[in-house]
Amino acid sequence: MHHLHRDKLFSLFDEEENAIVYMKGAELMYRYDTDYEFPFRQESNFWYLTGVNEPDFHLVLDLNKQEYHLFAPNRNAQYAVWHGHVKSKEQYQEEYQPDHLHVEGKLPQVLRELDPDKIYCVDEVQAEFIEEFDRKTPIDLDDLPEAITHCRVFKTGWELDQMREAARVNNIAHRGVLETLEPGKFEYEMKAVFDYHQIRNGLLQDAYNGIFATGRNSAILHYVENNRQIKSEDLFLIDAGFEYNGYASDITRTYPASGTFTSRQAAVYDAVLEAQKQVIEAAKPDVKMEDIHVMAARLMMEGLRDAGIVSGSIDDLMEEDVFALFFPHGLGHFLGLDTHDVGGYPKGVDRIERPGVKYLRTRRTLQSGMVLTVEPGLYFIPALLKPALEDEKMASFLNASILREMMEFGGVRIEDNLVITEEGYENLTDVPKERADIEKVMKK
């Protein structure tokens, strides 16, 4: 199906132009100063265009003839001793179906034969590599990144099927964690449960470093230590996903370690859940991501105000950036071959330099074929709250006595994965998030 991706890319360039696209696949990476190999994972743009998840390949696309040249590494018998079977040229041809298959060493010769007027590359590193063989042809570093990003933002039907399968297995793994969570266990035990379900169902590559955070750790946005023991009074936040055929799933849930939400936990949780549900219902073509981000923030401020944690009008809480103390990240991001997928800020679209908004990972207007996460959250982060309580203007909106009690509370985040459709959305995530459903599972 990767020929469809190449066709999308070809369509964005002038067929009359005597030019080529050059791209270098990923190489094996090693632990510093050792021969220990990290698990291989292909560079996402290369995988998108070729389907090759092996190291040391190269790609050339002839834009004039719309032909695909693939350059395979020349493996020898010694490679087979250490790494196993060496594929034949016929096997490479059948698996990857290039118009022209070459061994890696033929790259300079093919470049001379094609004799392009321009070479498109994705970055300076790849440009420097190709300049070793061709120093005369101009290299363009602007158009290819923009073009391939545009292609990757809008998923094909095949891509969506890969993401549905990734989501299906991730749903199973998240449910497995919910069913085994209890006080006394360690965060890493929950990670072990999650990884077990993924691998048991055939998914071997995590999409990102998973977060398995209990208590105050759940307010650390990219917490990865995963080594604290779970206490009965804690909230437990899991943000984790594996990938299928390179395509990621990214789900977050927050549970009460005791199996039952306390009144304070419930108040914060309900504020996040209500915001998430309303934002999801609003997700459809022609809606701006920044608008539903602000919508989520307003709804969560209403929840915190109802709980007595903040006070004042919602307009003032937004205008004075009080919301950013509790919701310091963006509502979501694109999802695909990378967890934080490409395309959030196309050329000409800048970040809004404002607390609580500047970390929004995309300001795009939603369109059919996009896949994104919706992940509002509320956090009680001492590094943000303590200075705010010392600031006269900010403190006027804050219930100091409650917030001082909640410095160890942690945070709540709820994240689903949506496909934007012509009619609205398809939710790929099916893991309990209603409080009653969570408590029911945990009581079994």
LUMBA-562617 format. One record per residue (C-alpha): z, x, y. Coordinates in pm, whole numbers, plus 32768, in hexadecimal, padded with zeros to 4 digits. Layout:
node pz = Z&px = X&py = Y;
...
END
This chain:
node pz = 8000&px = 8000&py = 8000;
node pz = 8018&px = 812B&py = 80E7;
node pz = 7EA1&px = 8112&py = 8127;
node pz = 7EF6&px = 7FE0&py = 81F9;
node pz = 7FD5&px = 80B9&py = 82D0;
node pz = 7EC0&px = 81B7&py = 82FF;
node pz = 7DCE&px = 809F&py = 8358;
node pz = 7EC1&px = 8023&py = 8463;
node pz = 7ED2&px = 8180&py = 84F5;
node pz = 7D58&px = 81B2&py = 84E7;
node pz = 7D29&px = 806E&py = 85AA;
node pz = 7DED&px = 80FA&py = 86D1;
node pz = 7D03&px = 8222&py = 8706;
node pz = 7B9B&px = 8238&py = 8779;
node pz = 7AC0&px = 824D&py = 8644;
node pz = 79B6&px = 8308&py = 870A;
node pz = 7AA8&px = 841F&py = 8761;
node pz = 7A7C&px = 8562&py = 86A0;
node pz = 7BEF&px = 8593&py = 8666;
node pz = 7CED&px = 85B1&py = 854F;
node pz = 7E59&px = 855F&py = 8512;
node pz = 7F23&px = 8677&py = 8477;
node pz = 8078&px = 8640&py = 83DE;
node pz = 8157&px = 8721&py = 830F;
node pz = 823F&px = 868C&py = 820C;
node pz = 83A9&px = 86F0&py = 81E2;
node pz = 8415&px = 882A&py = 812C;
node pz = 8540&px = 8861&py = 804C;
node pz = 867F&px = 88A4&py = 810E;
node pz = 879A&px = 8984&py = 809A;
node pz = 890A&px = 89A7&py = 80E0;
node pz = 8939&px = 8AC6&py = 81D2;
node pz = 88FF&px = 8C1C&py = 8132;
node pz = 88F1&px = 8B91&py = 7FCE;
node pz = 87EC&px = 8B14&py = 7ED9;
node pz = 8895&px = 89BF&py = 7EC2;
node pz = 878B&px = 88B7&py = 7F05;
node pz = 87E3&px = 877D&py = 7FC4;
node pz = 874F&px = 8641&py = 7F2A;
node pz = 85EB&px = 8625&py = 7FA7;
node pz = 8585&px = 850A&py = 808C;
node pz = 842C&px = 84FE&py = 8128;
node pz = 83F8&px = 84FC&py = 82A2;
node pz = 83CA&px = 838D&py = 82F7;
node pz = 827B&px = 839C&py = 83AE;
node pz = 81E2&px = 8464&py = 8292;
node pz = 826E&px = 8373&py = 818F;
node pz = 81E8&px = 824E&py = 8259;
node pz = 8084&px = 82D3&py = 8252;
node pz = 8079&px = 8367&py = 80F3;
node pz = 8188&px = 82DE&py = 800E;
node pz = 81CD&px = 8447&py = 7FAA;
node pz = 833E&px = 848D&py = 7F6D;
node pz = 8312&px = 85F5&py = 7EFE;
node pz = 833C&px = 8735&py = 7FC8;
node pz = 8235&px = 881D&py = 805A;
node pz = 810E&px = 8730&py = 808E;
node pz = 8025&px = 871D&py = 81BA;
node pz = 7F4D&px = 8606&py = 8244;
node pz = 7E0D&px = 8600&py = 8311;
node pz = 7D6D&px = 84BC&py = 8384;
node pz = 7C04&px = 84D5&py = 83F5;
node pz = 7BF9&px = 83CE&py = 8509;
node pz = 7A7F&px = 83D0&py = 8524;
node pz = 7A3A&px = 8393&py = 83B3;
node pz = 7B89&px = 82E2&py = 8379;
node pz = 7BCD&px = 83BE&py = 824C;
node pz = 7D15&px = 843A&py = 81BD;
node pz = 7D41&px = 85A6&py = 8153;
node pz = 7E7A&px = 85FB&py = 808B;
node pz = 7EE6&px = 8761&py = 804C;
node pz = 7FC5&px = 8796&py = 7F1D;
node pz = 809C&px = 88C9&py = 7ED7;
node pz = 801C&px = 89BE&py = 7DD4;
node pz = 8135&px = 89BB&py = 7CD2;
node pz = 8145&px = 8AC2&py = 7BC1;
node pz = 81E9&px = 8ADE&py = 7A6B;
node pz = 8326&px = 8B72&py = 7AFF;
node pz = 834F&px = 8A38&py = 7BD3;
node pz = 8338&px = 8968&py = 7A95;
node pz = 844F&px = 8A35&py = 79F5;
node pz = 8543&px = 89D8&py = 7B07;
node pz = 84C5&px = 8887&py = 7B7E;
node pz = 8409&px = 87EC&py = 7A5D;
node pz = 82A9&px = 8769&py = 7A31;
node pz = 819C&px = 87E4&py = 7B21;
node pz = 80A7&px = 86CD&py = 7B6E;
node pz = 7F35&px = 8705&py = 7B3B;
node pz = 7E32&px = 86CD&py = 7C48;
node pz = 7DCB&px = 8591&py = 7B91;
node pz = 7F30&px = 850D&py = 7B98;
node pz = 7F4E&px = 854D&py = 7D0E;
node pz = 7E01&px = 849F&py = 7D44;
node pz = 7E64&px = 836D&py = 7C7B;
node pz = 7FBE&px = 834F&py = 7D17;
node pz = 7F6A&px = 8386&py = 7E86;
node pz = 7DF6&px = 832C&py = 7E90;
node pz = 7D7D&px = 840E&py = 7FA9;
node pz = 7C0E&px = 8416&py = 8004;
node pz = 7C21&px = 858E&py = 7FDD;
node pz = 7D2A&px = 8651&py = 7F1D;
node pz = 7D59&px = 87C4&py = 7F5E;
node pz = 7E51&px = 88D2&py = 7F05;
node pz = 7F2B&px = 893C&py = 8028;
node pz = 7E79&px = 8A87&py = 8059;
node pz = 7D32&px = 89D5&py = 80AE;
node pz = 7DBB&px = 894E&py = 81F7;
node pz = 7D1E&px = 8A5B&py = 82D9;
node pz = 7BCB&px = 8A30&py = 822E;
node pz = 7BCF&px = 88B5&py = 8251;
node pz = 7C2D&px = 88D2&py = 83C0;
node pz = 7B02&px = 89B6&py = 83FA;
node pz = 7A1A&px = 88C6&py = 8344;
node pz = 7A95&px = 8796&py = 8405;
node pz = 7A7D&px = 8859&py = 854E;
node pz = 7B34&px = 874F&py = 861E;
node pz = 7B2F&px = 8738&py = 8798;
node pz = 7C9E&px = 86D4&py = 879A;
node pz = 7DC8&px = 86DB&py = 86AD;
node pz = 7ED9&px = 85D3&py = 86C6;
node pz = 8038&px = 863E&py = 865D;
node pz = 818A&px = 858F&py = 866A;
node pz = 8256&px = 86AE&py = 86FA;
node pz = 8255&px = 8817&py = 876B;
node pz = 82D1&px = 889D&py = 861D;
node pz = 81A1&px = 8811&py = 8568;
node pz = 80BD&px = 8880&py = 8682;
node pz = 813E&px = 89E4&py = 8667;
node pz = 80FB&px = 89E0&py = 84F1;
node pz = 7F93&px = 896C&py = 8513;
node pz = 7F55&px = 8A69&py = 862A;
node pz = 7F86&px = 8B7A&py = 8526;
node pz = 7E33&px = 8B11&py = 849A;
node pz = 7D85&px = 8A87&py = 85CF;
node pz = 7DD2&px = 8B10&py = 8728;
node pz = 7C9B&px = 8A8F&py = 87D7;
node pz = 7CAE&px = 8915&py = 87A6;
node pz = 7D7B&px = 8850&py = 88A7;
node pz = 7EB1&px = 87A8&py = 881A;
node pz = 7F2A&px = 8653&py = 8892;
node pz = 809F&px = 860C&py = 8868;
node pz = 80A8&px = 84C1&py = 8924;
node pz = 7FC9&px = 83C0&py = 887B;
node pz = 8024&px = 83E8&py = 870B;
node pz = 819D&px = 83AE&py = 872C;
node pz = 815A&px = 8275&py = 87FA;
node pz = 8053&px = 81F6&py = 8706;
node pz = 8116&px = 822C&py = 85C6;
node pz = 824E&px = 819C&py = 8665;
node pz = 818C&px = 8061&py = 86BD;
node pz = 8116&px = 8048&py = 8554;
node pz = 8272&px = 8073&py = 84C3;
node pz = 8315&px = 7F6F&py = 85A5;
node pz = 8246&px = 7E55&py = 850E;
node pz = 827C&px = 7E45&py = 8397;
node pz = 8171&px = 7DEC&py = 8298;
node pz = 81B8&px = 7CF3&py = 8183;
node pz = 81E3&px = 7E13&py = 808D;
node pz = 82E1&px = 7EBB&py = 8170;
node pz = 83A6&px = 7D78&py = 818F;
node pz = 83B0&px = 7D5D&py = 8013;
node pz = 8449&px = 7EBA&py = 8000;
node pz = 854D&px = 7E55&py = 8102;
node pz = 859E&px = 7D13&py = 8049;
node pz = 85E2&px = 7DDD&py = 7F0F;
node pz = 86B9&px = 7ED7&py = 7FCC;
node pz = 877A&px = 7DB2&py = 8060;
node pz = 87A1&px = 7D08&py = 7F0D;
node pz = 884A&px = 7E37&py = 7E73;
node pz = 8916&px = 7E7B&py = 7FAB;
node pz = 8992&px = 7D15&py = 7FA3;
node pz = 8A0D&px = 7D52&py = 7E3F;
node pz = 8ABB&px = 7E96&py = 7EA0;
node pz = 8B68&px = 7DFC&py = 7FCD;
node pz = 8BE4&px = 7CDC&py = 7EF8;
node pz = 8C65&px = 7DD8&py = 7DFC;
node pz = 8D38&px = 7E7D&py = 7F0A;
node pz = 8DBF&px = 7D2D&py = 7F7F;
node pz = 8E24&px = 7CD4&py = 7E1C;
node pz = 8EE7&px = 7E18&py = 7DE3;
node pz = 8F83&px = 7E56&py = 7F3A;
node pz = 90FF&px = 7E61&py = 7F3A;
node pz = 921E&px = 7F1D&py = 7FE2;
node pz = 927B&px = 806B&py = 7F49;
node pz = 911A&px = 80D8&py = 7F00;
node pz = 906F&px = 81E2&py = 7FD0;
node pz = 8F3B&px = 81BB&py = 80A7;
node pz = 8E7C&px = 82A5&py = 7FC1;
node pz = 8EC5&px = 81C1&py = 7E9A;
node pz = 8E0E&px = 80AB&py = 7F50;
node pz = 8CEE&px = 819B&py = 7F8B;
node pz = 8CEC&px = 81E8&py = 7E16;
node pz = 8CD5&px = 8075&py = 7DC4;
node pz = 8BB9&px = 8049&py = 7EBC;
node pz = 8AF7&px = 8176&py = 7E3C;
node pz = 8B2A&px = 8107&py = 7CD3;
node pz = 8A83&px = 7FB7&py = 7D0E;
node pz = 8961&px = 8057&py = 7DCA;
node pz = 891A&px = 815D&py = 7CC2;
node pz = 894F&px = 8069&py = 7BA2;
node pz = 883C&px = 7F96&py = 7C3C;
node pz = 874D&px = 80BA&py = 7C64;
node pz = 877E&px = 8118&py = 7DD1;
node pz = 87CA&px = 828D&py = 7DE4;
node pz = 87AD&px = 82E5&py = 7F55;
node pz = 88A3&px = 8275&py = 805E;
node pz = 87FC&px = 820C&py = 81A1;
node pz = 890D&px = 82AB&py = 8277;
node pz = 8A71&px = 832B&py = 825F;
node pz = 8B35&px = 81F5&py = 8202;
node pz = 8C6D&px = 818B&py = 82C0;
node pz = 8D97&px = 811C&py = 81EE;
node pz = 8EA2&px = 80F8&py = 82F6;
node pz = 8FFC&px = 8061&py = 82EC;
node pz = 90F8&px = 8027&py = 8401;
node pz = 90BE&px = 80ED&py = 853F;
node pz = 8F95&px = 819C&py = 849E;
node pz = 8ECE&px = 8059&py = 84B7;
node pz = 8EBE&px = 808D&py = 8631;
node pz = 8E07&px = 81DA&py = 8603;
node pz = 8C9A&px = 8175&py = 861B;
node pz = 8C0F&px = 8288&py = 853A;
node pz = 8D41&px = 82D4&py = 8466;
node pz = 8CE8&px = 8398&py = 832A;
node pz = 8E26&px = 8441&py = 82A8;
node pz = 8E71&px = 8319&py = 81C1;
node pz = 8FBD&px = 83AB&py = 8149;
node pz = 90D3&px = 82C6&py = 81CB;
node pz = 91A6&px = 81EE&py = 80E6;
node pz = 917E&px = 8079&py = 811F;
node pz = 92B3&px = 7FC1&py = 8199;
node pz = 92F6&px = 7E4E&py = 8173;
node pz = 92F5&px = 7E0F&py = 82EB;
node pz = 91A4&px = 7EB9&py = 831B;
node pz = 904C&px = 7E37&py = 835C;
node pz = 8F48&px = 7EE5&py = 8285;
node pz = 8DED&px = 7F1D&py = 8318;
node pz = 8CC7&px = 7F7D&py = 823C;
node pz = 8B7C&px = 7FE0&py = 82DA;
node pz = 8A9B&px = 8068&py = 81C9;
node pz = 8945&px = 8051&py = 812D;
node pz = 8853&px = 80F3&py = 803C;
node pz = 86D8&px = 80FC&py = 8050;
node pz = 85C9&px = 8083&py = 7F64;
node pz = 847C&px = 813D&py = 7F65;
node pz = 84EE&px = 81D3&py = 80AE;
node pz = 8545&px = 8088&py = 8158;
node pz = 86AA&px = 805A&py = 81CD;
node pz = 87AA&px = 7F48&py = 81BF;
node pz = 88CA&px = 7F53&py = 82BA;
node pz = 89E5&px = 7E59&py = 828F;
node pz = 8B41&px = 7E4C&py = 8326;
node pz = 8C66&px = 7D70&py = 82C7;
node pz = 8DD6&px = 7D6E&py = 832A;
node pz = 8EE5&px = 7CF2&py = 823D;
node pz = 9060&px = 7CCB&py = 8242;
node pz = 90F2&px = 7DC3&py = 814A;
node pz = 9202&px = 7CCB&py = 80EF;
node pz = 9104&px = 7BC0&py = 8093;
node pz = 916D&px = 7ADC&py = 81B0;
node pz = 9123&px = 7AFF&py = 8323;
node pz = 9251&px = 7B04&py = 8407;
node pz = 923D&px = 7A23&py = 853A;
node pz = 91E9&px = 7B4B&py = 861A;
node pz = 90E6&px = 7BD1&py = 8527;
node pz = 9050&px = 7A76&py = 850A;
node pz = 9033&px = 7A4F&py = 8682;
node pz = 8F74&px = 7B93&py = 86AC;
node pz = 8EA3&px = 7B59&py = 8574;
node pz = 8E41&px = 79FA&py = 85DC;
node pz = 8DD4&px = 7A76&py = 8733;
node pz = 8CE6&px = 7B6E&py = 868F;
node pz = 8C6C&px = 7A7C&py = 8585;
node pz = 8C21&px = 7966&py = 867B;
node pz = 8B60&px = 7A57&py = 8758;
node pz = 8A9A&px = 7ADA&py = 8632;
node pz = 8A43&px = 7981&py = 85B1;
node pz = 89CE&px = 7905&py = 8704;
node pz = 8902&px = 7A3D&py = 8747;
node pz = 885A&px = 7A24&py = 85F3;
node pz = 87F8&px = 78BC&py = 863B;
node pz = 8764&px = 7930&py = 8786;
node pz = 8693&px = 7A43&py = 86E3;
node pz = 8521&px = 79EA&py = 86EF;
node pz = 83DD&px = 7A68&py = 8788;
node pz = 83D9&px = 7A9B&py = 8903;
node pz = 8554&px = 7AC9&py = 8919;
node pz = 85C3&px = 7C0D&py = 89C0;
node pz = 86B9&px = 7CE3&py = 88FF;
node pz = 877E&px = 7D33&py = 8A3A;
node pz = 87AA&px = 7BBE&py = 8A80;
node pz = 8847&px = 7B72&py = 892F;
node pz = 891B&px = 7CAC&py = 8951;
node pz = 89AF&px = 7C1E&py = 8A91;
node pz = 89CD&px = 7ACB&py = 89E8;
node pz = 8A9C&px = 7B65&py = 88D0;
node pz = 8B7A&px = 7C1B&py = 89C9;
node pz = 8BC0&px = 7ADC&py = 8A8C;
node pz = 8C16&px = 7A1B&py = 8951;
node pz = 8D04&px = 7B29&py = 88D9;
node pz = 8DAF&px = 7B34&py = 8A2C;
node pz = 8DE7&px = 79BE&py = 8A0E;
node pz = 8E8E&px = 79FC&py = 88BF;
node pz = 8F6E&px = 7B0F&py = 8949;
node pz = 8FC9&px = 7A37&py = 8A73;
node pz = 9023&px = 7914&py = 898E;
node pz = 9103&px = 7A06&py = 88CC;
node pz = 91B3&px = 7A71&py = 8A0D;
node pz = 913C&px = 7BD9&py = 89F2;
node pz = 9070&px = 7BCD&py = 8B34;
node pz = 9076&px = 7AE2&py = 8C5D;
node pz = 8F91&px = 7A7F&py = 8D7A;
node pz = 8E3D&px = 79DA&py = 8D8C;
node pz = 8D35&px = 7A41&py = 8C91;
node pz = 8C4E&px = 7A99&py = 8DB1;
node pz = 8D52&px = 7B89&py = 8E3D;
node pz = 8D99&px = 7C20&py = 8CE7;
node pz = 8C26&px = 7C6A&py = 8CC9;
node pz = 8BEB&px = 7CD5&py = 8E30;
node pz = 8D0D&px = 7DCC&py = 8E2D;
node pz = 8CA4&px = 7E56&py = 8CD6;
node pz = 8DED&px = 7DF1&py = 8C33;
node pz = 8D22&px = 7D88&py = 8B03;
node pz = 8CB7&px = 7EF4&py = 8AD2;
node pz = 8E20&px = 7F57&py = 8A88;
node pz = 8E10&px = 7E86&py = 894C;
node pz = 8C99&px = 7E87&py = 88FE;
node pz = 8C1C&px = 7FE5&py = 8955;
node pz = 8AE1&px = 7FEC&py = 887D;
node pz = 899B&px = 7F2E&py = 886A;
node pz = 8968&px = 7DE4&py = 87B4;
node pz = 887B&px = 7E7A&py = 86B5;
node pz = 8751&px = 7F56&py = 8668;
node pz = 8607&px = 7F55&py = 85B3;
node pz = 8617&px = 7F8F&py = 843C;
node pz = 8514&px = 8022&py = 8352;
node pz = 84CD&px = 817A&py = 82C3;
node pz = 85EC&px = 81F1&py = 839C;
node pz = 8732&px = 8138&py = 83CD;
node pz = 8715&px = 815E&py = 8545;
node pz = 859F&px = 8129&py = 8533;
node pz = 849D&px = 818D&py = 8633;
node pz = 8413&px = 80BE&py = 8751;
node pz = 8545&px = 8052&py = 8811;
node pz = 84CE&px = 80DF&py = 895B;
node pz = 8353&px = 80EA&py = 897B;
node pz = 82B0&px = 81A8&py = 8A95;
node pz = 8312&px = 811A&py = 8BE7;
node pz = 8453&px = 8074&py = 8B6F;
node pz = 8592&px = 8124&py = 8BDD;
node pz = 86FE&px = 80F9&py = 8B80;
node pz = 87DB&px = 802E&py = 8C67;
node pz = 88E2&px = 8120&py = 8CE9;
node pz = 8A0B&px = 8036&py = 8CD4;
node pz = 8B41&px = 803F&py = 8BF6;
node pz = 8B19&px = 7F66&py = 8AC3;
node pz = 89A0&px = 7F4E&py = 8AEF;
node pz = 8921&px = 80B5&py = 8B04;
node pz = 895A&px = 80E8&py = 898F;
node pz = 887F&px = 7FC0&py = 8932;
node pz = 8788&px = 8059&py = 883C;
node pz = 8665&px = 7F7C&py = 88A0;
node pz = 85F9&px = 7EB3&py = 89CE;
node pz = 84C7&px = 7E23&py = 8921;
node pz = 8460&px = 7CB8&py = 892B;
node pz = 8479&px = 7C35&py = 87C7;
node pz = 8333&px = 7BF6&py = 8710;
node pz = 82D3&px = 7B84&py = 85B4;
node pz = 82DA&px = 7C9F&py = 84B8;
node pz = 83FA&px = 7D5C&py = 8555;
node pz = 8532&px = 7D9F&py = 8484;
node pz = 867B&px = 7DD5&py = 8537;
node pz = 87F1&px = 7DD0&py = 850C;
node pz = 88DC&px = 7CE3&py = 85C1;
node pz = 8A33&px = 7D85&py = 85CD;
node pz = 8B22&px = 7D19&py = 86E0;
node pz = 8C7F&px = 7DAC&py = 86D4;
node pz = 8DCE&px = 7DB5&py = 8782;
node pz = 8E9F&px = 7EF2&py = 8779;
node pz = 8FF0&px = 7F5F&py = 87FC;
node pz = 8FAD&px = 80CB&py = 8852;
node pz = 90D0&px = 8184&py = 88F3;
node pz = 8FE4&px = 8278&py = 899F;
node pz = 8F4F&px = 8153&py = 8A60;
node pz = 9077&px = 8068&py = 8A82;
node pz = 9184&px = 815A&py = 8AF8;
node pz = 90C3&px = 81CC&py = 8C2E;
node pz = 9062&px = 8062&py = 8C75;
node pz = 91CF&px = 7FF9&py = 8C72;
node pz = 9213&px = 8105&py = 8D76;
node pz = 90F8&px = 808A&py = 8E54;
node pz = 9172&px = 7F7C&py = 8F42;
node pz = 902F&px = 7EB6&py = 8F49;
node pz = 8FF0&px = 7EC3&py = 8DD2;
node pz = 915C&px = 7E80&py = 8D7E;
node pz = 914D&px = 7D39&py = 8E3E;
node pz = 906F&px = 7CAE&py = 8D29;
node pz = 913D&px = 7D35&py = 8C06;
node pz = 9276&px = 7CB9&py = 8B56;
node pz = 932B&px = 7E05&py = 8B4D;
node pz = 9444&px = 7D9F&py = 8A63;
node pz = 9355&px = 7D1C&py = 8958;
node pz = 9267&px = 7E41&py = 8978;
node pz = 937E&px = 7F40&py = 8952;
node pz = 93D8&px = 7E92&py = 880C;
node pz = 926B&px = 7E9F&py = 879B;
node pz = 9224&px = 8011&py = 87CD;
node pz = 9230&px = 803D&py = 8651;
node pz = 9171&px = 7EF9&py = 860A;
node pz = 901F&px = 7F9B&py = 85D3;
node pz = 8EE7&px = 7ECB&py = 85F3;
node pz = 8E0E&px = 7DB4&py = 856A;
node pz = 8C96&px = 7DCC&py = 853A;
node pz = 8BB0&px = 7CDE&py = 847F;
node pz = 8A48&px = 7D45&py = 843E;
node pz = 8920&px = 7C92&py = 83A4;
node pz = 87B4&px = 7CFC&py = 8380;
node pz = 86AA&px = 7C12&py = 840D;
node pz = 8532&px = 7BFC&py = 83EA;
node pz = 849B&px = 7B57&py = 851C;
node pz = 839D&px = 7A4F&py = 84AF;
node pz = 82AC&px = 796E&py = 856A;
node pz = 83AA&px = 7853&py = 854E;
node pz = 84E8&px = 7918&py = 858C;
node pz = 8587&px = 7A01&py = 848F;
node pz = 85CB&px = 7A4E&py = 8321;
node pz = 8728&px = 7AD2&py = 82D9;
node pz = 8720&px = 7BD9&py = 81C6;
node pz = 889B&px = 7BF0&py = 81B2;
node pz = 8963&px = 7B1B&py = 80C2;
node pz = 8ACB&px = 7B96&py = 80C1;
node pz = 8BF3&px = 7AB1&py = 8113;
node pz = 8C57&px = 7AB5&py = 8280;
node pz = 8D05&px = 7968&py = 82BA;
node pz = 8E7D&px = 79A2&py = 82B3;
node pz = 8EB8&px = 7896&py = 81AE;
node pz = 8DAD&px = 7929&py = 80C9;
node pz = 8E3A&px = 7A89&py = 80EA;
node pz = 8F9C&px = 7A18&py = 809E;
node pz = 8F23&px = 794B&py = 7F75;
node pz = 8E7B&px = 7A78&py = 7ED7;
node pz = 8FA5&px = 7B5A&py = 7F17;
node pz = 909A&px = 7A68&py = 7E76;
node pz = 8FE4&px = 7A6C&py = 7D2A;
END
